[in-house]
């Protein structure tokens, strides 16, 4: 399976020998400088109620 034909003006080819930029804004100009906090993962319920994370088998 091949990838879609991308417009080279909008998606220039990536050179793997080129170093990674230090500023992430170079890669994703519209991204905010600070990322929001990650959501808290649900914890297992002690009472056996549904909704928590199941214990591993």
N, C-alpha and C positions, 0 to 999 in steps of 0.2 A: 504494500500500500504506500502511495506517495503522498506527500503533503500538498496542500493547495498552492496554486500559483499566486505568490504574494507580489505586490507592487514594490519593486526595489526602491522607489522614491520614498515610500512610507516605511518599509521594512528593509533597511540595507542589510547585505549579507554580514554575518558575524565571522570575524577572524579569530580563531582560537589562540593564535600567538599573541594577540593584543592583551596588554595587562588589564585587569579589572579596575574600573575607576574607584577612587576612595569615596566619592560622594554618590550616594544612591540616587540623588536627584538627577544625575546625568542619565541614569537608566530609566527612571520613571519620573518625568518632570512634573506630573500632576499630583504626585503623592505628598501627603503632609510630612513635615519634618519630624513630628513625634507621633508614634503609633498609639492608638487607644489601648487601654488595658485589656488583656485577654479575659474572656468570660470564665467564671468559675465553673469547674466541672461538678456535676452532681455527685454527692456522696451516697454510699449505701445506707439504707434505712435499717435501724436496729430492730424495728417492730415487724419487719416482713412486708411493709407496705410497698406497693408498686411505685415506680418513678425513680428509684435510685439505681445506681450501677450494680449489676449482679456480681456476686463474688465469683472468682475464677473456679473452675471445676478442679 
